[in-house]
């Protein structure tokens, strides 16, 4: 059964004044085949504009994963004109009640299959996916199975592979020796950061222990660790060009100090090079959207323009025929080999 406990609040709409413009803020629990997903929708969807849909990493939620990015001053040009839908995995929102013991936590594949219900609920025809870690994997899986619903993907710290045997054994050992917050910190941050960036790591450790429901987080973490390998293959010119791969333009982002570097580079090698850009950010920690939000925002702007949307003279994103190649040129100065 997938029934969830009674919800603390009913669907609610808030209107807030921000920098001389009014933005709508809609918070809903969206019913899906795999339980209710807590969603926050900002802005009003319009037929000629894309919608950004976010999905967070394990140990985080929409606030701790994306707030630094979406409140950054450079990001306001985007959020002023583009609606954003934040999706949270079951039980991952702040101060969530424990999921009932009868609730079978969805696999990450099932979470990706819950997303069409979210789009339908908000009347969204297609989205630009923005995911981190587990959320990046879920959005990639969603795009593979529902290519018509995804305009583009921005995947931060994506790992396309199932957990290896050695990882699995190591995790079983750390299950006995490490606390859940320790395991999550090791997932989110590289060793160098854990040792040298004490304040940032301590902030996230406190957030995980003080605001997240540990039992619920543990179930989401288990689902992510049980993921299967993404069935993607690079199309080969002159060979099989009809292999299963991501059909949309994809921006892969990783900080050069991240434990995810190897996995992201591997993911890049499996995708269509004509539709994929790898942005490896120099002097950047494991969470680029937190560590360097201005650079991530700039990359997002170019990516959205590359999809065919660009700021007109009035600053509104309107449809243009900007070639997708432009993002490759514009991001070149940030790229490190």
N, C-alpha and C positions, 0 to 999 in steps of 0.2 A: 504493500500500500504506500501511497505517496502523500497522505494527508499531513498537513503541517499544523502546528499549534495555532490557537487563535491569535490574530494579529493585534499588535499594540495600538495601531492607528488605522483608520479607514483611509481610502483614497483621498488625497488632499491636494488642493491647488493653492499655491502661494504666488503672489505677485510682488516682485521686489524692484526698487529703484536702484539702478546702478549706472553711475556716470551719465546722467541725463538721458538714459533710455530705459524703457520698461522691459523686463524680461520675465517670462512666465516660468514657473518652477512647479512641475507636476511630479508628485511622488506616488507610486502605485505598487501594489503587489500583483504581479501579472500571473495569472493561472496558466500553467503549462502541463504537458503530460508527465513531467518529472518533478512536480512541486511548484510552489509559488516563488517567483523571482522578484526580489526587491529592485525596482527600477526608478531612476530619477531622470526626468526629461526636462531639459531647459530649451527655451526657444520654441517657435512654432514651425512645424514642417511645411515646406512649400514645394510645389511640383517641380520647379526648375532648380532646386538647390539640394546638394547632398546633405545627409545627416551623418554625424559621427557617432558610432556606437562603441563604447569602451567596455573592456572586461579586464578585471584586476588579476593580480598574481595571488598565489597561496600566502596566507598570513596577512594579507592586505584586504582593503575594500575600496570602493570608488574614491573615498575621501583620502585615505593614506597613500593610495597609489597615484592619484591624478590631481589632487587639489593644488599642489605646487605648480603644476603645469597650467591648469586651467585658470588660475588666478594671476598668473604672470602677466605683466602689462603688455608684452608683445602678443600674447594670445588673444587679447580682447578684440582685435580686428576680426579674428575667426569666429569667436563665440558670439560676437555682436550680430553676425549675419547667418551663422550656421547652427541649426539645432544640434544638441548633444543628448544622447541617451546613454546613461551609465547603467550597466547591468551588474548585479551582484549575485554570486553563487548562493544557494540556499544556506541561510544561517550565518552569513559572513558580515552582515551589517553590524554597525556599532550596537552594543548592548543587546544583542540578539538572545532570545530565550533558547534553551537547549532543544534541539530537534527531538521529537518523540522517539522512543526506542523502536516503535513499529515502522518508522520511516526508513526506507532503504535509500541511502545516499546515492544520487545519480553518478554514473561514470562520466568521465570528461566527454566521451562521445555523446552520451545522452544530454549533457548540458549544451553541447553544440546543436543538438536536435530540438532543444527547448527554445532556441532563438527565433525560429519562424513565428512562434506564437507571440513573442515580444513585438516583432515588426508588425504583425497583424493588429495587435492591441492598439498600437500608436498610429496605425495607418501609414506605415513606412513601406515604400516600394523597394528601396534598396539602401544600403548603408556603406560608409567608409569605416572599416573596422580598425580600432586602435586597442591593441592588447599587449599585456606584459606577462612574460613567463607562462604560467598555466593559462592565463587569459588569452595569450597570443596563440597557444596551441589550440584552444577551443575555437577561436575565430578562424584559424587556418582550416580546421576540420569543417567548420560551418561553410566556408567558402568553397571547399572541395565538393561538398555534397549539395550546395545550393548556389552555384555560380551566378545565377540570374539575380540573386538578392544582394550581391556584393559588388560595389563599384571599385573598391581598392582596399588594400590592407597595409597597415603600419604595424609591424610586429617587433616588439622590443624583447630581447632575451628569449627568442623562441627556440625550443628544443624539439626537432621533428622526430626524435628517436625514442623508442621504448626504453625503460630503465634497463641497463645491462645487468648481467648476472652478478658481476662484482659489486655494482651499485646496490643491488638488491640485498646481497649478503651484508654489505657494509651498513645498510639501513637497518637491517634486523639487529645488528650488534649495537648501533647507536640507539635503537629503540630501548635497549636495556640500560644504556649508560647516559644518554642525553635527555634533557627535558625538551618538550615541544618547542618552546621559544628558542632554545639553542639550535635545534634542527632547522627551524624557519630562518633564523639569522644566517646559518651556513648556506641555506638555499638562496637567500636574497643577496648576500654580500660575499665578496672574495676575501681570502685570508688577509691580504694586505690592508684592505679597508677595515676589517674587524680589528686589526692591531693598531692602525694609524688614525682612523676617523672615529674616535671613541664617542663623540657627542652624537653624531648621526645614528650610529648603531644603537647607542643607548636609548635614543628617542624612539626608534622603531621597536626595540625590545619592550620598552615601557608601553607603547601603543598596543602591541600584541597581547601583553599580559593584562593590561588594565581595561581595554575596551572590547576585546574580541572574546567570543565564547570558545574556550579551549577545546571542548568536545566537538563542536561544529567544525572548527578549523582543522582538527585532526582528521575528521572524515573527508573533508575536501582534499587535504594533503594526501591521504591514502588513495583517493580516486586519481589524483594526478600522477602519483608514483606507479599506479597500475595502468597507465596509458599504453596504447599500442603505437607502433611506428606509423607516422603519416605516410600513406601510400602515394608518394610523389616521385616523379622521375623527370630528369631533364630531357626535353625534346632534342633530338640530334638531327642537325641538318644533313639531308641525304639519307638519314636512317628513319627510325620510327618517330614521326612528328605527332602522332596521335596518342602519346602516352598520357597517363593520368597525372595532371599537374595543376597548379593554381592558374586559372585563366585570367585573373585580374592583375593589374599593376600592383606590385608589392614592394614596400620599403622595409628592409631589415635593419634594425638599429641595435647596436651593442656598444657599451663602453669598453675601452681597451683593458681596463682592470677587472672586468666582469668574469665570474666563473663560467659564464655562458658563451664566451667568445668562440670556443671550439665548435659548440653545437650550432651556433648561428652561421659560422663559416660553412659548416657541413650542409646546413639548410640551403644556403645560397648556391652550393654546388649542385643541388637537386632541382632547382627551379629554372624556369625559362629565362636565360640571360637578357632577352629582349624586353622582358617585363619586370625585371627584378633589379633593385639597387641595394647594395650593401653599404651602410653608413657605419663605419667603425670609428667611434668618437675618441679623439686623443685626450689624454689626461682626464679621463672620465671614469667615474665609479660605476657600480653595478646597476644603479637606477638612473639612467640618463635623464629621464623626465623630471627627476628631483635634483640631480646634480647640475645639469646644464639645460634648464627649461627654455632659455632663449634660443639655443641652437636647435633643440628639438622642434620648437615652434617654427623656426625658419624652414626647417626641413619639411614640416607639415604644410606650410604655405606653398612651397614649391611643388610638393607632391599633389596637393589639391589642384593647383594650376595645371600640372601635367595631366590630370584626369580630364581637363577641359573646362575647368572653372577658374576664373581669375577675378581679382578686384577690379571693378570698372572705375572710372574717374570719381564716382561718388563713394567708392569704398565698398560697394556691395558686390558680393561674388555673383557674377553673371556668367552664363555659358559662352565659352569662346572655343576656338579651334587651336588652342595652344598645343603644340606637339608634345607627346609624352616624353620625348627625348630631353626636354628642357630640364627635367628634374636631375637627369644624369649630369648635365653641364653645370647646373647651379650648385649641386652638392659636392662637386669635385673638389672644391677648396677645403671642405671639411674631412674629406676622405683620408684615411691613413692606411697604408698597405700593411 
